[in-house]
Amino acid sequence: MPHQSRYALLTCLASAAVVLAACSGPKPLPPGTSEASAATLAAHQQVRDTLPFSDDRDFELARRGLIAAAPTVDIDRNGERIWSAQQFDFLAQDAPDSANPSLWRQAQLNNIRGLFEVVPGIYQLRGFDLANMTLIESDNGWIVVDPLTSKESAKVALEFAFTELERKPITAIIFTHAHIDHFGGALALASLEQVQSGEVPVIAPEGFMEAATSENIIAGVAMGRRAQLMYGTELPVAADGYIGSGLGKGPVMGSFGILPPSLVVQQTGERLNIDGVELVFQLTPETESPSEFTFYLPQFKAFCGAELVSRNMHNIYTLRGAQARDALRWSHYIDEARQLFDQSEVYFASHHWPLWGQQEIQTFLTQQRDIYKYVHDQTVRWFNQGLNADEVAERITLPDSLAQTWSVRGYHGSLKHNAKAVYQFYLGWYDGNPANLDPLPKATSASRYVSLMGGAEAVLNAAAAARQEGDYRWAAELLNHLVFAEPDNEEARIRLAAVYRQLGYQAEAGSWRNSYLMAAQELLQGPPKRGVDLVAMHDVLAQTSVDKFFQSMAVRLKAEEAEGVDTRVRISFSDLDQHYLLWIENAVLHYRAVEPDSGTEPTVTLTLTQPLLVKMLTGQLGLRDTLFSDALSVEGNPLTLLNFLSLFDQPDGKFPLVTPG
């Protein structure tokens, strides 16, 4: 099977796990254009004047229970350094001109790392990855909650914990929800054989495996490319570059794995006793994750909020791209948790730092409940009065009772894009104005706008005037038209990059800052030179049901070449005793599971094993290895199979986002 056919079976998986290579470095901006402007400095001062920076209670909470600080954390993969915590040491300084003081404060809090005692018997490792790893002492060992993003970070964090805690067996693993920064490091804790034998139970909410392995398999390439901007994966870690995500320091892009749950929680109120530790669960599906739960530990009077709640406003819509989340349902589940677990004396979660005291926890949960309901209710109020999504986002403001609360500030989500998400959830993309029903493509309309404005020089002059006045949003709009009208206009790119940097410096949301700064970098050096590292996803793909691969194929069929094709391909997995028939009808790929003697005669049959398929998909087996493998055979004309596979696109995730494609 030729090299190109490997990618005809799978789109990239798990946007949070996208690994995109750093390029050779951005072209420098002209002198002065990367420095914070007077308008940016004024915006920063307004933030300082508006928010309660004298309140340093969060710093006390984030340091409480520190057993051992971790000033040095180096994480390697195959001999290559992939994470170094000390690169964030610059965060010890006061907020620089190049960062919103509120976001800087959040980045400092997220940089307090080490091993912490939440209460005796519950410990957290914070600052080793995007998320937290929690250890709960059981009768005979440790229950591990959310084992980080990668095997490498999970291993380093666990070893650090065991320098202070007794090294005992892992007695269970809990996945609170189906995002990779909470399960990707599982194979550092236990093997598949240990789970299957019952030695190490894995506990997860209903629908976990489906959500974990398929959330991004259809739209994975686009999500992955956009996630690069949201998470700032190519930005230098620096005061004028990447400082964090708001949710944490950032995912450690090592090797990712997953373990199938052996115990699935199916309803709220369900109780489990795991090695002497009682857990009471609350299912919270279709909130922050399609599959998620929180839980309560009665013997500790401790509530784990998973990612239903965290110390910031979360995403109702995530900039990497995903279905808009149900803000009303999200608010409901927080209120339910507030009532179900009202005896909680300590709160901890998958991100950020804990809280202690019943009243403090109740207040926190009330504020978290109300931020999502407020955004929901006020957005609906305004669109029912005729405002479109952009107008709602411009109109909506928080009441002081929420705006002055650090734990609901928009460090990960933002008030503006969450309001647009609520609009989208109910009304979709169309705002009811027929001018927006069938608009011209962006490059076409941009050329006409530039011509109407008097040409490139006039646009540059108008943008320069806007920039001089600190009107960066308007300057960006003008220059974006020019970049799309004249993609080779270097001056337009440089000036737009400079404007994006100012917008990034002003942004309170880490996702906005990263997106602006990454856009500036792309304008100067182009899109990434490498796509997704599928080898890192090998262990996740190995646990992905094979029918998901065919879903991926269907959305990459080149319809313009497929009309009239009547090839029928049977793919048989000899190790799974599963067989699928693939065929094209009306330029649409269909598939279904079949029995080998179903009577439907395929044009060609491909027989292989699932492990071989995964190795092919991840590029670990080349053409020669594949052809000579005993695990693969072709019945029928191999050329027919190759022609069939040539009908599918091979997206690589390297397309431009801020310039014409």
Secondary structure, DSSP 8 states (H G I E B T S, - for coil): --GGGGGGG-----GGG------S------TTTTS--HHHHHHHHHHHHHS-TT--HHHHHHHTTEEEE-S--EEEETTEEEEEGGGGGGGGS---TTS-HHHHHHHHHHT--EEEEEETTEEEEESSSSS-EEEEE-SSSEEEE---SSHHHHHHHHHHHTTTS----EEEEE--BSSGGGTTTGGGT--HHHHHTTSS-EEEETTHHHHHHHTTTTTHHHHHHHHHHHTTTTS-BSTTSB---SSSS----S-------SEEE-STT-EEEETTEEEEEEE-TTSSSSSBEEEEETTTTEEE-TTTS-SS---SS-TT------HHHHHHHHHHHHHHTTT-SEEE-SSS--EESHHHHHHHHHHHHHHHHHHHHHHHHHHTTT--HHHHHHH----HHHHT-GGGS-SSS-HHHHHHHHHHHHH-S--S-GGGTS---HHHHHHHHHHHTTSHHHHHHHHHHHHHTT-HHHHHHHHHHHHHH-TT-HHHHHHHHHHHHHHHHH-SSHHHHHHHHHHHHHHHH-S-SS---GGGGHHHHTTS-THHHHHHHHTTB-HHHHTT---EEEEEETTTTEEEEEEEETTEEEEEE--TTSS---SEEEEE-HHHHHHHHTT-S-HHHHHT-TT-EEES-HHHHHHHHTTB----S---SSS--
